C-alpha cells in the first residue's frame, strides 16, 4: 500500500525484454538505503517487486499483464519515473490510500499554467467516470491528486508547483499517457450497491452500512 506522495523521480537506465515481460533497471540514489530484494515499490502508479538492489539502482520485472494494462511497457532508458516506497507504520500518512493496482490509462488532453498552480485535463474510457468524484482523490502516475472538475470524458486535476517540480508531470505534455488508479473506497461502495441491488446511495442505505 502507498500514499501517492512521490519520494523521488528515478531514471530508467536499462531495459531488457525477457519473453513476454521486461526487466528494468532504475537509478534512484538516496532512496534505496533500506530497500531489499522482495520489497514493493510504486513505479508510475504500478506496484512492482524489487528483484535486485544496490546503493544507487534497483531492478524489477514487469509481466505481460502489466505491460498491457499500464504505461510501464513504454519506458525507455533515459525516461523518468515516479517512485514511492510502500507504506510502513513509521511513515506519515499523507495523500490517500493507493494500492498500486492501475485501473486504466488516461491521455493528457491539456495542460495549463495558472498563477499559483497547474491544471491538467485527462481523458479516459467512459466506464471509469463513475469512480471520479469532484474534489475526490485520484492517483495519476502514482501521484495523489485532487479532482478539480469532472469533464464529459475525463477529469481535471489541480497540481501545486511543488508536485509539478518534483514528479514526472513536468516531462509530460498533451497526448502523453498516464496510469490511473481510482479511489478504492468508491469501488467498495459500488460493489456494496451491486450486491444489495441498490441503484443509488440514500441516507437509509448509509445508516444500514454503519456510516
C-alpha positions in Angstrom: 0.0 0.0 0.0 1.1 3.5 -0.8 0.0 7.1 -0.2 0.6 8.8 -3.5 3.3 11.1 -2.2 6.2 10.7 -4.5 9.6 10.2 -2.8 11.9 10.7 -5.7 11.9 10.6 -9.5 14.2 7.8 -10.8 15.8 7.4 -14.2 15.5 4.2 -16.3 19.0 3.2 -17.1 18.4 -0.3 -18.7 15.6 -2.2 -20.3 15.8 -5.9 -21.3 12.9 -7.7 -22.9 12.5 -11.2 -21.5 9.9 -13.3 -23.1 6.6 -11.5 -22.7 7.8 -9.4 -19.9 10.5 -6.7 -19.4 13.3 -6.3 -16.8 14.1 -2.7 -15.9 17.0 -1.1 -14.0 16.2 2.2 -12.4 18.7 4.7 -10.9 17.3 6.1 -7.6 20.3 7.4 -5.4 19.4 8.4 -1.9 16.2 6.3 -1.7 17.5 2.7 -1.6 19.2 2.6 1.8 16.7 0.3 3.5 15.3 -1.4 0.3 15.7 -5.1 0.0 15.0 -7.7 -2.7 11.3 -8.6 -2.5 10.2 -5.1 -1.3 7.4 -3.3 -3.2 7.9 0.0 -5.0 5.3 2.0 -6.7 6.6 2.9 -10.2 4.5 5.4 -12.1 1.5 4.1 -10.2 2.1 0.4 -10.6 3.3 -1.7 -7.7 6.3 -3.7 -8.6 8.6 -6.1 -6.7 12.3 -5.4 -6.4 14.4 -8.2 -7.8 17.8 -6.7 -7.2 19.2 -3.6 -5.5 22.5 -1.7 -5.0 23.2 1.6 -3.3 22.1 3.6 -6.3 20.0 1.3 -8.6 17.3 -1.4 -8.4 15.8 -3.8 -10.9 12.3 -5.2 -11.3 10.4 -7.5 -13.7 7.2 -6.3 -15.4 5.0 -9.2 -16.5 2.9 -9.3 -19.7 -0.4 -8.3 -18.0 1.2 -5.1 -16.5 2.8 -4.3 -19.9 -0.7 -4.5 -21.5 -2.6 -2.6 -18.8 -0.1 0.2 -17.9 2.4 2.5 -19.5 5.4 0.7 -18.0 6.0 -1.2 -21.3 6.7 2.2 -22.9 9.5 3.1 -20.6 12.9 3.5 -22.3 16.4 4.3 -20.9 16.5 8.0 -20.0 12.9 8.2 -19.1 12.0 9.5 -15.6 9.6 7.5 -13.3 7.8 8.5 -10.1 8.9 6.3 -7.2 7.3 5.6 -3.8 8.3 3.0 -1.2 5.5 1.0 0.4 3.7 2.4 3.5 5.1 1.3 6.9 3.9 2.0 10.4 6.6 4.6 10.9 5.7 6.6 7.8 3.4 9.7 7.7 0.0 9.0 6.2 -0.5 11.7 3.6 -2.3 11.7 0.2 -4.8 8.9 0.1 -4.7 5.1 0.0 -3.0 3.9 -3.2 -2.8 0.2 -3.9 -0.5 0.4 -6.9 -3.1 -1.5 -9.0 -3.6 0.5 -12.1 -7.3 0.6 -13.3 -6.7 2.1 -16.7 -4.6 4.5 -18.7 -5.6 8.1 -19.5 -4.4 10.6 -22.0 -3.4 14.2 -21.2 -5.7 16.4 -23.2 -4.5 19.8 -22.0 -2.0 21.4 -19.6 -2.5 24.9 -18.2 -0.1 27.0 -16.1 -2.1 29.3 -13.7 -0.8 32.0 -11.4 -0.2 29.6 -8.4 -0.8 26.2 -9.8 -1.2 24.0 -12.8 -4.2 22.2 -14.3 -4.2 19.1 -16.4 -7.2 17.6 -18.3 -7.1 13.8 -18.6 -9.4 11.7 -20.7 -10.2 8.0 -20.2 -12.7 5.4 -21.1 -16.3 6.2 -20.1 -16.9 3.2 -17.7 -14.4 4.6 -15.2 -16.1 8.0 -14.9 -18.4 6.6 -12.2 -15.4 6.4 -9.9 -14.5 10.1 -10.4 -15.8 12.4 -7.7 -15.5 16.2 -7.6 -12.7 17.1 -5.1 -12.1 13.4 -4.6 -8.8 11.7 -5.0 -7.2 10.0 -8.0 -3.7 8.6 -8.5 -2.0 9.8 -11.7 1.2 8.0 -12.4 1.2 7.2 -8.7 0.7 10.8 -7.6 -2.2 11.5 -5.2 -4.1 14.4 -6.8 -7.4 16.2 -6.2 -10.1 16.1 -8.9 -10.9 19.8 -9.6 -13.7 19.1 -12.0 -15.5 16.3 -13.8 -15.3 16.6 -17.6 -17.5 14.9 -20.2 -14.8 12.3 -20.9 -12.4 12.5 -18.0 -11.3 14.8 -15.2 -9.4 18.0 -14.5 -6.8 17.7 -11.8 -5.1 20.6 -9.8 -1.3 20.5 -9.2 0.7 22.6 -6.8 4.1 23.9 -8.0 6.0 21.5 -5.6 4.3 18.5 -7.1 4.9 19.7 -10.6 8.6 20.2 -10.0 9.2 17.0 -8.1 7.4 14.5 -10.2 7.5 13.4 -13.8 4.5 15.6 -14.7 6.7 18.4 -15.8 8.0 16.0 -18.5 4.5 15.3 -19.8 2.5 17.1 -22.4 -0.7 17.0 -24.4 -1.1 13.5 -25.8 1.0 11.8 -23.1 -0.4 8.6 -21.5 -0.6 8.3 -17.7 -1.5 5.4 -15.4 -4.7 6.0 -13.4 -5.9 4.4 -10.1 -9.3 5.5 -8.7 -10.0 5.7 -5.0 -10.6 2.2 -3.6 -13.4 3.5 -1.4 -15.6 4.2 -4.5 -15.0 0.7 -5.8 -16.1 -0.8 -2.4 -19.3 1.3 -2.4 -20.1 0.3 -6.0 -19.8 -3.4 -5.0 -21.9 -3.0 -1.9 -24.6 -1.3 -4.0 -24.5 -4.0 -6.6 -24.7 -6.8 -4.1 -27.6 -5.1 -2.3 -29.4 -4.4 -5.5 -29.5 -0.7 -4.8 -29.2 1.8 -7.7 -28.2 4.8 -5.6 -26.9 5.9 -2.2 -29.6 7.0 0.3 -29.4 8.1 3.9 -31.2 4.9 4.9 -28.7 2.7 3.0 -25.7 4.6 4.5 -27.2 4.0 8.0 -27.6 0.3 7.3 -23.9 0.1 6.3 -22.8 1.8 9.6 -22.0 5.3 8.3 
